[in-house]
């Protein structure tokens, strides 16, 4: 159990005091030790306090990755305020919603995002925007860094709110998932022990920090375990990731399926040599095909490739494969921080190997959303909306989203199962399967395809799918699109596919 007087910031300070000279951040040619990071944190926190930021108030961060982002996080926590990481790909209207919903009166923003900021209510809602970059407008971040420390830490308790993550809604407005110090702190020792990490390890961070996966597992957990982070500011070109992985001698690679697949399928091919230092490649966010896993094992000869599963609401972790016994196709075993059940549509617990909705509760899981009496938290259980099952060995398998299930001729079709097959077909970048109403069958599966070849032979594709799927699961039509519609965080928006279906 975590002492209630303990906070993320106090844990950070303990690490600074133990290893002041350790280089904790690598950002391009910039190297930042724990003691130097603390100096930056103190200056930013002094500015926040001088401006009048109080304990429990929300401060927004609207930036790309960089050491500045990490310093700002700990400065906000030092004054007892709440960090609100904001998706840098959203538009002005979405930014306005978050600024209002979280009652953000001070925002750290990038010059590159000034049009979005100035097009939002930030100009009237936020008394202050601190700009980071090469511009000359307003309050400049480099001036803030020149302030001398004049404040002490505002003591926070484990139960106090530390972070609010806004989930990207595929059907409506985003919701603010409220996470306490305790929620996030709970994953720190777990990850160190589960992944067998030590202070000689180094994490490569290219996933945007605004994402809970990067924030919790790529930033907070490494720093509070005194593990260095190598920051990749841009993944364009993709080869930057591999170059940084090699030059920074990183041992832990945190990725998502889209990036892994893009790296493996890059044209011209990417040189994966000199990556023998990588010992663990973690994938989260969505499903990683077995073909991709085996291809990665070939490229990272000394690494273990493991999948995990988590949500912003669970401090980014619910299940993860053991590094000594991963099961390809599963997202691993339930972590000992939480309890998971599989339930039917009436909320009744299901036995092993039965597909149902995944529900979770535990010390890493939220108890509420901000300003929202949501109906997916019942008796402490978070109803995730994800479908899956647990096998006899305790491994969790995902089957897609509850709202995506297609019922055709009385049979349940899980789109993810069909998509996994289609995504393996040469030329298919990503597929999305939706149910379209049909007079005879109730619904029929229709596949939308993002491809490298707009002229894919659909009859051959259908025959291929028929070799892996029951006939009622094979899509009745294949519709090729230039791009699948996605949210700002990359999730496919399936209701928009239904809207553009030619016969809808």
C-alpha positions in Angstrom: 0.0 0.0 0.0 1.1 3.6 -0.7 1.6 6.0 2.2 -1.1 8.6 1.9 1.5 11.4 2.5 3.4 10.2 -0.6 3.0 11.9 -4.0 4.5 11.7 -7.5 6.5 14.8 -6.8 7.9 13.6 -3.5 9.0 10.3 -5.2 10.7 12.4 -7.9 12.5 14.5 -5.3 13.7 11.3 -3.6 15.3 10.1 -6.8 16.9 13.5 -7.4 18.5 13.4 -3.9 19.7 9.8 -4.4 21.2 10.3 -7.9 21.7 14.0 -8.5 24.4 13.6 -11.2 22.7 10.9 -13.2 21.8 11.9 -16.7 18.0 11.3 -16.7 17.0 12.9 -20.1 18.6 12.8 -23.5 17.0 15.2 -26.0 19.0 15.5 -29.2 22.4 16.8 -28.1 21.0 18.0 -24.8 21.7 16.0 -21.7 19.9 16.8 -18.5 20.9 15.4 -15.1 18.5 14.9 -12.2 19.9 18.0 -10.5 19.6 20.2 -13.6 16.0 18.9 -14.2 15.2 19.9 -10.6 16.6 23.4 -11.3 14.2 23.8 -14.3 11.3 22.4 -12.3 11.9 24.8 -9.4 12.0 27.8 -11.8 8.8 26.8 -13.5 7.1 26.1 -10.2 8.1 29.5 -8.9 6.5 31.1 -11.9 3.3 29.1 -11.3 3.2 30.1 -7.7 3.9 33.7 -8.4 1.1 33.7 -11.0 -1.3 32.4 -8.3 -1.8 28.8 -9.3 -3.2 27.0 -6.2 -3.3 23.4 -5.1 -5.9 21.4 -7.0 -6.2 23.9 -10.0 -5.6 22.6 -13.5 -2.7 23.6 -15.7 -2.7 22.6 -19.4 0.2 21.4 -21.5 -0.2 21.7 -25.3 3.2 20.7 -26.7 5.1 18.2 -28.7 7.6 16.0 -26.9 10.7 17.5 -25.4 12.5 17.8 -22.1 10.5 21.0 -21.5 7.3 18.9 -21.3 8.7 16.7 -18.6 10.0 19.6 -16.5 6.6 21.3 -16.7 4.9 18.1 -15.4 6.9 18.0 -12.3 6.7 21.8 -11.7 2.9 21.6 -11.8 2.9 18.7 -9.3 5.4 20.6 -7.1 2.8 23.3 -6.5 0.1 20.7 -5.9 -1.7 21.6 -9.1 -3.2 19.1 -11.7 -1.5 18.2 -14.9 -3.8 18.2 -18.0 -1.9 16.9 -21.0 -3.7 18.0 -24.2 -3.6 16.1 -27.5 -1.5 18.4 -29.8 -3.5 17.2 -32.8 -6.9 18.5 -31.8 -8.5 21.6 -33.3 -9.5 24.9 -31.7 -13.0 23.9 -30.9 -11.8 20.7 -29.1 -9.2 22.7 -27.2 -11.9 25.2 -26.1 -13.9 22.3 -24.7 -11.0 21.0 -22.6 -10.0 24.4 -21.4 -13.5 25.1 -20.2 -14.3 21.6 -18.9 -11.0 21.4 -16.8 -11.2 25.1 -15.9 -7.7 25.7 -17.2 -6.6 29.3 -16.6 -2.9 28.8 -17.5 -1.6 27.0 -20.6 1.9 26.0 -21.8 1.8 25.9 -25.6 4.1 25.6 -28.5 4.6 28.4 -31.0 3.8 25.9 -33.8 0.3 25.5 -32.3 -0.4 29.2 -32.0 -3.1 29.2 -34.7 -5.1 26.5 -32.8 -4.5 28.2 -29.4 -5.5 31.7 -30.8 -8.6 30.2 -32.5 -9.8 28.8 -29.2 -11.2 30.4 -26.0 -7.6 30.4 -24.6 -7.3 34.1 -25.5 -10.1 34.9 -23.0 -10.1 31.8 -20.7 -6.4 31.7 -19.9 -5.0 34.6 -18.1 -1.6 33.4 -19.3 -0.2 31.4 -22.1 3.5 30.5 -21.8 4.9 30.0 -25.2 7.7 27.6 -26.1 9.7 27.9 -29.3 11.4 30.5 -31.4 8.6 33.2 -31.4 8.6 36.5 -29.6 5.0 36.8 -28.5 3.8 37.0 -24.9 5.3 35.2 -22.0 8.3 33.2 -23.0 9.3 29.9 -21.5 13.0 30.7 -21.6 12.3 33.7 -19.4 10.5 31.5 -16.9 13.6 29.3 -16.7 15.6 32.3 -15.5 13.5 32.6 -12.3 15.2 31.8 -9.0 13.5 29.2 -6.8 11.5 30.9 -4.1 9.0 28.3 -3.0 8.7 25.1 -1.1 6.8 22.0 -2.3 3.0 22.1 -1.7 2.5 18.8 0.0 0.0 16.5 -1.8 -1.5 13.3 -0.6 -1.7 10.0 -2.4 -5.4 10.5 -2.9 -5.1 14.0 -4.4 -5.7 14.4 -8.1 -2.5 14.5 -10.1 -3.5 14.2 -13.7 -6.6 14.5 -15.9 -6.4 12.6 -19.2 -9.0 13.5 -21.9 -10.1 10.3 -23.7 -10.6 10.7 -27.4 -14.3 10.1 -27.9 -15.3 8.2 -31.1 -19.0 8.9 -30.5 -19.1 12.2 -28.5 -17.2 14.7 -26.4 -14.0 13.5 -24.7 -14.2 12.7 -21.0 -11.6 13.8 -18.4 -10.3 10.7 -16.6 -9.3 11.8 -13.1 -6.1 10.0 -11.8 -4.7 10.4 -8.3 -1.1 10.3 -7.3 -1.8 6.9 -5.9 -3.2 5.6 -9.2 -0.1 6.4 -11.1 2.4 5.6 -8.3 1.0 2.1 -8.1 2.4 1.1 -11.5 5.9 2.3 -10.8 7.3 -0.6 -8.8 5.2 -3.1 -10.8 6.8 -2.1 -14.1 10.3 -2.2 -12.7 9.8 -5.7 -11.3 7.7 -7.1 -14.2 10.1 -5.9 -16.9 13.2 -6.6 -14.8 14.4 -3.0 -15.2 17.5 -1.5 -13.7 19.1 1.9 -13.6 21.4 1.0 -16.5 18.3 0.8 -18.8 17.2 3.5 -21.1 13.7 4.1 -22.6 13.2 5.4 -26.1 10.3 7.9 -26.0 8.7 8.9 -29.3 5.0 8.3 -28.4 3.4 11.7 -27.7 3.6 12.4 -23.9 -0.1 13.6 -23.9 -1.0 9.9 -24.4 -1.5 8.1 -21.1 0.8 5.2 -22.3 3.7 7.6 -22.9 2.9 9.7 -19.8 2.7 6.9 -17.3 4.9 4.2 -18.7 7.3 6.3 -20.8 7.9 9.2 -18.4 6.7 8.8 -14.8 7.6 5.1 -14.3 11.2 5.5 -15.7 12.0 8.7 -13.9 10.7 7.4 -10.6 12.8 4.3 -11.1 15.8 6.4 -12.0 15.9 5.1 -15.6 17.0 7.5 -18.3 14.8 8.6 -21.2 15.9 9.3 -24.7 13.4 11.6 -26.4 12.6 11.5 -30.1 11.1 14.9 -31.1 10.2 13.9 -34.6 9.5 10.5 -36.2 9.6 12.0 -39.7 11.4 10.3 -41.3 10.6 7.1 -39.6 14.3 6.2 -39.7 14.8 8.7 -36.9 13.4 6.2 -34.5 16.0 3.6 -35.4 18.8 6.1 -35.5 18.0 7.4 -32.0 17.5 3.8 -30.7 21.0 3.0 -31.8 22.8 6.3 -31.0 21.3 6.7 -27.6 21.9 2.9 -26.8 18.3 2.5 -25.6 17.3 -0.9 -24.2 13.5 -0.4 -23.9 11.4 0.3 -27.0 7.9 1.5 -26.3 5.8 1.4 -29.5 2.4 1.0 -31.0 1.4 -1.4 -33.8 1.1 1.3 -36.5 4.7 2.4 -35.9 6.1 -1.2 -35.7 4.3 -2.1 -39.0 5.5 1.1 -40.7 9.1 0.5 -39.6 8.9 -3.1 -41.0 7.3 -2.1 -44.2 9.2 1.1 -45.0 10.2 1.7 -48.6 13.2 1.9 -48.9 13.8 -0.6 -46.1 15.1 0.7 -42.8 18.5 -0.6 -41.6 17.9 -2.4 -38.3 21.5 -3.3 -37.7 23.3 -2.4 -34.4 20.1 -2.9 -32.3 21.5 -5.6 -30.1 21.1 -3.5 -27.0 17.3 -3.6 -27.2 16.1 -6.1 -24.6 12.3 -5.4 -24.5 10.0 -4.1 -27.2 6.6 -3.3 -25.8 3.4 -2.7 -27.9 0.2 -1.1 -26.7 -2.7 0.8 -28.0 -4.1 -1.9 -30.3 -3.6 -5.4 -31.6 -0.2 -6.5 -32.9 -0.4 -9.4 -35.4 1.6 -12.6 -34.8 3.4 -11.9 -38.2 4.5 -8.5 -36.9 5.8 -10.0 -33.6 7.9 -12.6 -35.4 9.2 -10.1 -37.8 10.2 -7.8 -34.9 12.0 -10.7 -33.1 14.0 -11.1 -36.3 15.0 -7.4 -36.3 15.6 -7.3 -32.6 17.6 -10.5 -32.0 18.1 -10.1 -28.3 14.7 -8.6 -27.4 11.5 -10.0 -26.0 8.4 -8.6 -27.8 5.4 -8.3 -25.5 1.9 -6.8 -25.8 0.0 -5.1 -23.1 -3.4 -3.6 -22.6 -4.5 -0.6 -20.6 -6.6 2.6 -20.6 -6.1 6.2 -19.6 -8.6 5.3 -16.8 -6.2 2.5 -15.5 -2.9 4.5 -15.5 -2.3 2.8 -18.9 -2.0 -0.7 -17.7 -4.4 -3.6 -17.0 -2.6 -6.6 -18.5 0.8 -7.3 -19.9 2.6 -10.4 -21.1 5.3 -11.9 -18.8 8.7 -11.4 -20.4 9.6 -15.0 -19.7 6.3 -16.5 -21.0 4.6 -14.3 -23.5 1.6 -15.7 -25.4 1.4 -14.4 -29.0 -2.1 -13.2 -29.7 -2.9 -12.3 -26.0 -2.3 -9.0 -24.2 -0.9 -10.9 -21.2 -1.9 -11.6 -17.7 -3.9 -9.3 -15.4 -1.5 -7.1 -13.4 -1.7 -7.6 -9.6 -2.7 -3.9 -9.2 -6.2 -4.6 -10.3 -9.0 -7.1 -10.6 -10.6 -8.0 -14.0 -13.9 -9.8 -14.7 -15.6 -10.7 -17.9 -19.4 -10.0 -17.9 -22.4 -10.5 -20.1 -24.8 -7.8 -21.2 -26.6 -8.1 -17.8 -23.5 -7.7 -15.8 -23.2 -11.4 -14.8 -19.7 -12.8 -14.4 -18.6 -15.2 -17.2 -16.4 -18.2 -16.9 -13.0 -18.6 -18.6 -12.9 -18.7 -22.4 -16.3 -16.9 -22.7 -16.4 -13.6 -24.5 -17.9 -10.6 -22.7 -17.2 -7.1 -21.6 -14.0 -6.4 -19.7 -14.6 -4.7 -16.4 -11.8 -3.6 -14.0 -11.2 -2.0 -10.6 -8.1 -1.5 -8.5 -5.6 0.9 -7.1 -4.5 2.0 -10.6 -8.0 2.7 -11.8 -10.0 5.9 -11.7 -13.1 6.4 -9.5 -14.6 9.2 -11.5 -14.6 11.3 -14.6 -14.5 15.1 -14.4 -17.9 16.8 -14.6 -19.5 13.6 -15.7 -21.9 11.3 -14.0 -21.0 8.5 -16.4 -22.8 5.2 -16.3 -19.8 3.0 -16.9 -18.5 3.1 -13.3 -20.7 0.8 -11.2 -19.9 -0.3 -7.6 -16.3 0.6 -8.2 -16.1 -1.4 -11.4 -15.1 0.4 -14.6 -17.0 -1.0 -17.6 -14.4 -0.6 -20.4 -16.6 -1.3 -23.4 -13.9 -3.6 -24.7 -14.8 -7.3 -25.4 -12.5 -10.1 -24.5 -12.0 -13.4 -22.7 -9.5 -14.9 -20.2 -8.1 -18.4 -21.0 -7.4 -21.2 -18.7 -3.9 -19.9 -18.0 -5.1 -16.4 -17.1 -4.1 -14.6 -20.3 -6.4 -11.9 -21.6 -7.5 -11.8 -25.3 -9.2 -8.8 -26.9 -12.1 -9.2 -29.3 -13.0 -5.6 -30.1 -15.4 -3.0 -28.9 -18.9 -3.9 -27.5 -20.6 -1.3 -29.7 -18.9 -2.8 -32.8 -20.3 -6.3 -32.6 -22.2 -7.3 -35.7 -25.2 -9.6 -35.4 -25.8 -11.4 -38.7 -28.4 -14.2 -39.0 -28.3 -14.6 -35.3 -24.5 -15.0 -35.1 -22.2 -12.6 -33.4 -19.3 -11.3 -35.6 -16.4 -9.6 -33.8 -14.9 -7.1 -36.3 -11.5 -7.4 -34.8 -11.3 -11.1 -35.8 -12.1 -10.2 -39.4 -9.8 -7.2 -39.4 -6.9 -9.3 -38.1 -7.3 -11.5 -41.2 -7.6 -8.7 -43.7 -4.7 -6.7 -42.2 -2.4 -9.6 -43.1 -3.3 -9.4 -46.8 -0.6 -7.9 -49.0 -1.3 -4.3 -49.8 -3.7 -3.7 -46.9 -2.4 -1.0 -44.5 -5.4 -1.1 -42.2 -9.0 -2.4 -42.4 -12.1 -1.5 -40.5 -15.2 -3.7 -40.5 -18.6 -2.4 -39.7 -22.2 -3.8 -39.7 -24.6 -2.4 -42.2 -28.3 -3.1 -41.9 -29.7 -5.8 -44.2 -33.3 -6.8 -44.8 -32.5 -10.6 -44.9 -29.7 -11.0 -42.4 -30.2 -8.2 -39.9 -26.7 -6.9 -40.5 -23.9 -7.8 -42.8 -20.2 -7.1 -42.4 -18.7 -4.5 -44.8 -14.9 -3.9 -44.9 -13.3 -0.5 -45.5 -9.7 -0.7 -46.5 -6.8 1.7 -46.4 -4.3 0.2 -48.9 -1.1 0.7 -50.8 -2.8 -0.4 -53.9 -6.1 1.1 -54.9 -6.6 -1.7 -57.4 -6.6 -4.7 -55.0 -8.3 -7.7 -56.6 -11.4 -8.0 -54.4 -12.3 -11.5 -55.5 -8.9 -12.8 -54.5 -9.2 -10.9 -51.2 -12.6 -12.5 -50.6 -11.3 -15.9 -51.4 -8.4 -15.3 -49.0 -10.7 -14.3 -46.2 -12.9 -17.3 -46.8 -9.9 -19.5 -46.1 -9.7 -18.2 -42.5 -13.2 -17.2 -41.6 -16.6 -18.8 -41.4 -18.7 -17.7 -44.4 -21.0 -15.4 -42.5 -18.0 -13.5 -41.2 -16.5 -12.8 -44.7 -17.3 -9.2 -45.6 -20.0 -8.8 -48.3 -18.2 -5.8 -49.8 -14.7 -4.3 -49.7 -14.5 -0.6 -50.0 -11.1 1.0 -50.6 -10.6 4.5 -49.2 -7.6 6.8 -49.2 -7.7 7.2 -45.5 -9.8 5.7 -42.7 -11.4 8.4 -40.5 -9.6 8.7 -37.2 -9.8 10.7 -34.0 -6.9 13.1 -33.1 -5.3 10.2 -31.2 -5.6 7.8 -34.1 -8.6 5.7 -33.2 -10.8 4.7 -36.2 -14.2 6.4 -36.1 -16.5 3.6 -37.4 -19.8 5.5 -37.3 -18.3 7.8 -40.0 -17.7 4.8 -42.1 -21.4 3.8 -41.9 -22.3 7.4 -42.9 -20.2 7.2 -46.1 -21.4 3.7 -47.1 -22.8 4.2 -50.6 -26.1 2.4 -49.9 -26.8 3.8 -46.4 
